[in-house]
């Protein structure tokens, strides 16, 4: 290991010890998320757009894959959030938790296909008021950002029930984060 990386590793471990959190294994690489369906800073395809409220998409949840999982991960969660929505709270399009620790990928349409239910993951009600995934559908004439985040969690039981509001999922997810990785995409109409 070069001197530069030795210093970086030493500082990271010292900082982690100082703030009282475990440092993820440096040899694993950074926790990252990729998608065949979503490209960073690019427009969301129509297949992932909401299918109501003036939007004519297919409302298919995107494929996601993650790597560089932090040591001690006991489960994963995924959210899709629009910070540009009118009002102070943004807009929750998707929140799913209790994805088993051995899972590294969600296929396209994992929400509606039953894939998540078969693995006993739980999905929140999105801000459209429906359970599961609700794709982008900004007001006419606006382009919004959508932040898709995968969380590595230190627990496999967040005590969440299917259909609870997404902000409740967000709160519970926040109590156990070991790492997170995001893709930001956009959509306008």
Beta strands, then each sheet from edge to edge (+ up, - down):
strand 1: 32-34
strand 2: 64-67
strand 3: 75-82
strand 4: 91-100
strand 5: 105-106
strand 6: 122-123
strand 7: 143-153
strand 8: 177-188
sheet 1: 1+ 2- 5+
sheet 2: 6+ 4- 3+ 7- 8+
end
